[in-house]
Amino acid sequence: MDVSINDSVLAVVTVGKEKVAGQAPIFYARDEAEMERIAIYISRITGGIVHDLENGVYIIVKH
């Protein structure tokens, strides 16, 4: 079975457009509070887990 990080990352949520790029869906928030709220909603919908990269970026992954 071939697994890569792109197979696990469901979404990226950020307040800084310059901090992210890639193939996963990227959601841009106005501020930290909105970023956290969006990440939680997406994780609930997809069954993923939120990881805070502590640089204004959250990733939602499926383990």
Steps between C-alpha positions, in 0.01 A plus 500: 500500500647835393414782741623856476432813704264623227281194561460598867462879494131584462521881524712796600363803687707816526500873561808549281462434129877513450556211744331221306488341157414157373228268388294469819202735530612827660261713706594860579376654826481867600646443847612235749151446643348437157792274408441283807123486440542397133756233590272350765201493263699335222641239738153413628361468148789290366587301811852644493726633773616864526870569544619853582833573332530810724578731210149608407428169326280206601496175305222245519623145446349154491712253700 
